[in-house]
Amino acid sequence: MAMVDASLLVEIVVALSIALGTLFAVAELRDMKKDRRMQLILQANAHMSTREFMDAFCKIWRSNATDAKEIEKQVSFVDLNMVANYFEAIAHLATQSLVHKRILMAYFPYFLIWKKISPWVLAERIALDLPPLYRDIETLAHWQEKERDFGMPQKNR
């Protein structure tokens, strides 16, 4: 009978070890997921900080264009595409729940960039017959405007 009790005790210890190992693995996977999400944001921010990107972004930011032709005169087609593709890729991470929207709002001014490039985007959608073109930028811009969440602490929140 002592042998049965010892083997039963060993089985219980093994089962507990497996359960604890599983819990530890799940906790580690959750931490890795958080780390990966932050790494995506940091990599995106590093790209946004390059001189080439900042030059293109500043041209858009400083433009006073109100239609697609005007903005293409003030900002090159290549620069418009580079900035729009960048913001679309980052916005896609949020729409697919790979990164939290609120984190993106703290780093990226979707509402403001959409105001600048929307005439050009709308014209490109028509010209290319591609209605979903840059849809994720528009989605986050509208969400950001509605929430008035520009990544800054708001009073009375």
Beta strands, then each sheet from edge to edge (+ up, - down):
end
